[in-house]
């Protein structure tokens, strides 16, 4: 009879080696102790639930009126001390000085800083937004007739290499000078040859009087723009508007 060369029987198991009865005994004792502690807790919880529990905050014997009076006086003294401390703290707050500078001191410092900024600037600049200049301009000729639509164009003015000065809103009198307004809109948008108001400069600036700009050909104040197909500059189209009124653009 043939015999197997390879032994395929399972290895022999030694329970005492793997289970370690001594350790199991320790776990059993610990489990029994925990069970006993839990039983005692359940007994006490049951007792508290049935009897309402033990209250140890009641004073025995009952305090008399004299004790209550002394207790109230002590409480009142404590409240007086707290109020005195609060009044002292409040008086300190009234005369306390903040670590931050006052508004008037900051304004004085800002005047000095602003003066230094203006002196040290290489180009003119605007620190704050300017107010509207047309707030006092009232002219009957500027009033729009009923059922007449006048186009408005806004243009921003900047300092070359500097900051923005402001924005000018121009109202076009289409009902009085339609050809002039159309020419102005053409230069605002830019014609086919690249002529436009964008990037042009102001010349001959007279403060509080007038200024000249919009030279789209030479950009030096002496150029003259001729629309395509025209040989002579456009003349005055209407004389209804006065040149002496502030805010006019011609």
C-alpha positions as CSV (number, residue, x, y, z in Angstrom):
1,X,0.0,0.0,0.0
2,X,1.4,3.4,-1.0
3,X,1.9,6.0,1.7
4,X,1.9,9.8,1.4
5,X,5.3,11.4,1.5
6,X,3.9,14.8,2.5
7,X,2.2,15.0,6.0
8,X,-1.1,16.9,5.4
9,X,-2.5,16.4,8.9
10,X,-3.5,19.6,10.8
11,X,-1.0,20.7,13.5
12,X,-1.7,19.6,17.0
13,X,-3.6,22.2,19.1
14,X,-2.6,22.9,22.7
15,X,-5.5,24.8,24.4
16,X,-3.5,25.7,27.5
17,X,-0.8,27.3,25.3
18,X,-3.2,29.6,23.3
19,X,-6.0,30.3,25.7
20,X,-3.8,30.8,28.8
21,X,-6.3,29.8,31.6
22,X,-4.5,32.0,34.2
23,X,-5.3,35.2,32.1
24,X,-8.9,34.0,31.6
25,X,-9.3,33.7,35.4
26,X,-8.2,37.4,35.8
27,X,-10.7,38.5,33.2
28,X,-13.4,36.6,34.9
29,X,-12.7,38.2,38.3
30,X,-12.6,41.7,36.8
31,X,-15.9,41.1,35.0
32,X,-17.5,39.9,38.3
33,X,-16.3,43.0,40.1
34,X,-17.7,45.3,37.4
35,X,-21.0,43.4,37.6
36,X,-21.2,44.0,41.4
37,X,-20.4,47.7,41.1
38,X,-23.1,48.1,38.5
39,X,-25.6,46.3,40.7
40,X,-24.8,48.7,43.6
41,X,-25.3,51.7,41.3
42,X,-28.7,50.3,40.1
43,X,-29.7,49.8,43.7
44,X,-28.9,53.4,44.6
45,X,-30.6,54.8,41.4
46,X,-33.7,52.7,42.3
47,X,-33.7,54.1,45.8
48,X,-33.3,57.7,44.6
49,X,-36.1,57.2,42.1
50,X,-38.5,55.9,44.8
51,X,-37.6,58.2,47.7
52,X,-36.8,61.4,45.8
53,X,-33.2,61.5,46.8
54,X,-31.3,63.1,49.7
55,X,-31.2,66.9,49.9
56,X,-28.3,68.3,52.0
57,X,-28.8,72.0,51.2
58,X,-31.4,72.6,53.9
59,X,-30.2,74.3,57.1
60,X,-31.0,72.6,60.3
61,X,-32.2,74.0,62.5
62,X,-34.2,76.7,60.7
63,X,-32.4,80.1,60.8
64,X,-34.1,82.7,63.0
65,X,-34.9,86.3,62.0
66,X,-31.7,87.7,63.5
67,X,-29.6,85.5,61.3
68,X,-31.6,86.4,58.2
69,X,-31.1,90.1,59.0
70,X,-27.4,89.7,59.4
71,X,-27.3,87.8,56.2
72,X,-29.1,90.5,54.4
73,X,-26.8,93.2,55.8
74,X,-23.8,91.2,54.6
75,X,-25.3,90.9,51.2
76,X,-26.0,94.7,51.1
77,X,-22.4,95.4,52.1
78,X,-21.2,93.3,49.2
79,X,-23.5,95.1,46.8
80,X,-22.3,98.5,48.1
81,X,-18.7,97.5,47.5
82,X,-19.5,96.4,44.0
83,X,-21.3,99.6,43.2
84,X,-18.4,101.7,44.6
85,X,-16.0,99.8,42.4
86,X,-18.2,100.3,39.4
87,X,-18.4,104.1,40.1
88,X,-14.7,104.3,40.4
89,X,-14.2,102.4,37.2
90,X,-16.7,104.6,35.4
91,X,-15.0,107.8,36.6
92,X,-11.7,106.4,35.2
93,X,-13.3,105.8,31.9
94,X,-14.6,109.3,31.6
95,X,-11.2,110.9,32.0
96,X,-9.2,108.1,30.3
97,X,-7.4,109.0,27.0
98,X,-7.4,106.6,24.1
99,X,-4.2,105.4,22.6
100,X,-5.5,106.7,19.3
101,X,-5.1,110.3,18.3
102,X,-8.1,112.6,18.5
103,X,-9.9,113.7,15.3
104,X,-8.6,117.3,15.4
105,X,-5.1,116.0,15.9
106,X,-5.4,113.7,12.9
107,X,-6.8,116.6,10.9
108,X,-3.7,118.7,11.7
109,X,-1.4,115.9,10.9
110,X,-3.3,115.3,7.6
111,X,-2.8,118.9,6.6
112,X,0.9,118.6,7.0
113,X,1.0,115.2,5.2
114,X,-1.1,116.6,2.4
115,X,1.2,119.6,2.0
116,X,4.2,117.2,1.8
117,X,2.5,115.1,-0.8
118,X,1.7,118.0,-3.0
119,X,5.3,119.3,-2.7
120,X,6.8,115.9,-3.4
121,X,4.6,114.9,-6.3
122,X,6.2,115.1,-9.8
123,X,2.8,115.4,-11.5
124,X,-0.4,117.1,-10.3
125,X,-3.0,114.8,-8.8
126,X,-6.4,114.9,-7.2
127,X,-6.8,113.6,-3.7
128,X,-10.6,113.8,-3.5
129,X,-13.5,113.9,-5.9
130,X,-14.3,117.4,-7.1
131,X,-17.8,118.9,-6.8
132,X,-20.1,119.5,-9.7
133,X,-19.2,122.8,-11.4
134,X,-22.6,123.3,-13.1
135,X,-24.6,123.6,-9.8
136,X,-25.1,127.3,-10.2
137,X,-25.5,127.5,-14.0
138,X,-29.0,128.5,-15.0
139,X,-29.7,129.7,-18.5
140,X,-33.2,129.7,-20.2
141,X,-31.6,128.7,-23.5
142,X,-30.4,125.5,-21.9
143,X,-34.0,124.4,-21.1
144,X,-35.1,121.5,-23.2
145,X,-38.3,121.9,-25.2
146,X,-41.0,119.3,-24.7
147,X,-40.8,116.1,-26.8
148,X,-37.2,116.8,-27.7
149,X,-34.4,114.2,-27.0
150,X,-30.9,115.5,-26.4
151,X,-28.0,113.1,-26.4
152,X,-25.6,113.2,-23.4
153,X,-21.9,112.3,-23.7
154,X,-19.7,111.7,-20.7
155,X,-15.9,112.2,-21.0
156,X,-13.3,111.5,-18.4
157,X,-10.3,113.9,-17.9
158,X,-7.0,112.5,-16.7
159,X,-3.6,114.0,-15.9
160,X,-1.0,112.5,-18.3
161,X,0.8,109.9,-16.2
162,X,-1.3,110.9,-13.2
163,X,-4.7,110.4,-11.7
164,X,-8.2,111.1,-12.8
165,X,-9.4,114.7,-12.5
166,X,-13.1,114.2,-13.1
167,X,-15.8,113.5,-15.5
168,X,-17.6,115.9,-17.9
169,X,-21.1,115.3,-19.0
170,X,-21.9,117.1,-22.3
171,X,-25.5,117.6,-23.5
172,X,-25.8,117.9,-27.2
173,X,-28.4,120.4,-28.6
174,X,-29.5,118.2,-31.5
175,X,-32.5,120.4,-32.0
176,X,-30.4,123.6,-32.6
177,X,-27.1,122.4,-34.1
178,X,-27.7,118.9,-35.5
179,X,-24.6,119.0,-37.9
180,X,-22.3,120.2,-35.2
181,X,-23.6,117.5,-32.8
182,X,-23.1,114.8,-35.4
183,X,-19.5,115.9,-36.0
184,X,-18.9,115.9,-32.3
185,X,-20.3,112.3,-31.9
186,X,-18.1,111.2,-34.9
187,X,-15.0,112.4,-33.1
188,X,-16.1,110.9,-29.8
189,X,-16.5,107.5,-31.4
190,X,-13.5,108.0,-33.8
191,X,-13.6,108.2,-37.5
192,X,-12.2,105.7,-40.1
193,X,-8.9,107.5,-40.2
194,X,-8.2,107.3,-36.4
195,X,-9.2,110.8,-35.5
196,X,-10.9,110.9,-32.0
197,X,-11.0,112.9,-28.8
198,X,-9.5,110.0,-26.9
199,X,-6.0,110.9,-25.7
200,X,-6.1,114.6,-26.8
201,X,-4.9,117.4,-24.5
202,X,-6.1,120.8,-23.3
203,X,-4.3,124.0,-24.4
204,X,-4.6,127.6,-23.4
205,X,-6.1,127.0,-20.0
206,X,-7.4,130.2,-18.4
207,X,-8.6,129.5,-14.9
208,X,-12.3,130.3,-14.3
209,X,-12.6,131.5,-17.9
210,X,-12.1,129.0,-20.6
211,X,-9.8,126.3,-22.0
212,X,-9.1,125.0,-25.5
213,X,-8.8,121.3,-26.5
214,X,-10.0,118.6,-28.9
215,X,-7.2,119.0,-31.4
216,X,-7.5,115.6,-33.1
217,X,-5.1,116.3,-36.0
218,X,-1.9,118.0,-34.5
219,X,-2.6,117.8,-30.8
220,X,-0.9,121.1,-30.2
221,X,-3.9,123.5,-30.3
222,X,-3.4,124.7,-33.9
223,X,-4.9,121.8,-35.8
224,X,-8.1,121.9,-37.8
225,X,-10.2,118.8,-38.5
226,X,-12.0,118.5,-41.8
227,X,-14.6,115.7,-42.2
228,X,-14.2,113.4,-45.2
229,X,-15.3,115.1,-48.4
230,X,-15.1,118.6,-46.9
231,X,-12.6,121.3,-48.0
232,X,-13.4,124.1,-45.5
233,X,-14.1,124.1,-41.8
234,X,-17.7,124.1,-40.7
235,X,-18.9,127.5,-39.7
236,X,-21.4,128.6,-37.0
237,X,-24.6,126.6,-37.4
238,X,-26.7,128.6,-34.9
239,X,-26.4,131.7,-32.7
240,X,-29.1,130.8,-30.1
241,X,-26.5,129.8,-27.5
242,X,-24.3,132.4,-25.8
243,X,-20.6,132.0,-25.5
244,X,-20.6,134.0,-22.2
245,X,-22.6,131.3,-20.4
246,X,-20.4,129.0,-18.3
247,X,-20.5,125.3,-19.3
248,X,-20.8,125.7,-23.1
249,X,-18.7,123.6,-25.4
250,X,-17.9,125.1,-28.9
